Amino acid sequence: MKNIAVVYKSNYGAARSYAIYIAKALGADLYDLRRIKEFDFSRYDTVVFGGGLYAGKVNGLHFLSSHALELAGKRLCVYTTGLSDPTIGANVERMEKTVKKALPSPIAEQTRVFCFRGGIDYDELSFSHSAMMAMLRQVISHKRPEKLSNDERTILDTYGKAVDFTDMTAANPLVAFVKGE
Ligand SMILES: Cc1cc2nc3c(=O)[nH]c(=O)nc-3n(C[C@H](O)[C@H](O)[C@H](O)COP(=O)(O)O)c2cc1C
C-alpha cells in the first residue's frame, strides 16, 4: 500500500515510535516532517500525520493546515501523543476538537483523529520545555487535590521523572481504519 504516507513530528520520540509502527503495519512511506523539503501530495490517497501535544496543540499540524488544497479529497488521519490519558472519553473529545479547530473546514471534515499516550523524561527536556513544565507545576501545585483534573494529577505524579506510557497496540485501530477493516 504505497499510496499511504505517514508523516510525523516528534521532539522526544513518542510520535516517531508510533509512526514507525503504523508505517510498517500499513507498508506506507514514512517521513520525518523536519526532513521534508518538498512533499509530492499527488502520490498519496491517504496521509497519516502524528505529533506530540504541547500546551494542548499538536506539534507540526501546520503540515496539514497549510496544504489544504493538495489534501482535498484524500483520506486523512491525525494521531496525537501526550501524557493525557486517552482511555478517558473527555480527553479524546477535547483533543479531537483541538485538531479539527486547527484545520481548515474542508479537510477538518475529512480527518479522523486518534489519541495515543506518549511519555516524558525530564532529563531530556529542552530548556524552554523544562521551564514550561516547572511553571505549570508551580500553578497546579497550589490547587486543592480534589480540584485537580486527571491531566494535572498526571503532571504532578510524573514531574521530574522519566515515564513511558507508549503502547503500540493503541495504534491498531488507526491501522485497521486505514486498511478499511
Ligand atoms: C512543554 C510540554 C508541554 C506539554 N503539553 C502537553 C499537553 O498539553 N497535553 C498532553 O497530553 N501532553 C503534553 N506534554 C507531554 C508530551 O506531549 C509527551 O511528552 C509526548 O510524548 C511528546 O511526543 P514527542 O516526543 O513525539 O514530541 C507536554 C510536554 C512538554 C515537555
The ligand as a Gaussian input file, in Angstrom:
#p B3LYP/6-31G(d) Opt

LIG

0 1
 C        6.340000      21.688000      27.442000
 C        5.469000      20.488000      27.336000
 C        4.095000      20.625000      27.167000
 C        3.268000      19.502000      27.085000
 N        1.921000      19.671000      26.930000
 C        1.120000      18.576000      26.874000
 C       -0.300000      18.715000      26.723000
 O       -0.841000      19.805000      26.594000
 N       -1.056000      17.586000      26.720000
 C       -0.510000      16.338000      26.850000
 O       -1.238000      15.350000      26.861000
 N        0.850000      16.164000      26.947000
 C        1.660000      17.246000      26.968000
 N        3.021000      17.094000      27.051000
 C        3.603000      15.757000      27.008000
 C        4.069000      15.413000      25.578000
 O        3.031000      15.530000      24.695000
 C        4.599000      13.980000      25.551000
 O        5.809000      14.022000      26.186000
 C        4.681000      13.378000      24.163000
 O        5.064000      12.039000      24.319000
 C        5.646000      14.099000      23.254000
 O        5.719000      13.484000      21.992000
 P        7.033000      13.605000      21.099000
 O        8.167000      13.072000      21.945000
 O        6.814000      12.734000      19.920000
 O        7.232000      15.053000      20.728000
 C        3.853000      18.203000      27.148000
 C        5.243000      18.069000      27.297000
 C        6.051000      19.181000      27.382000
 C        7.519000      18.989000      27.542000

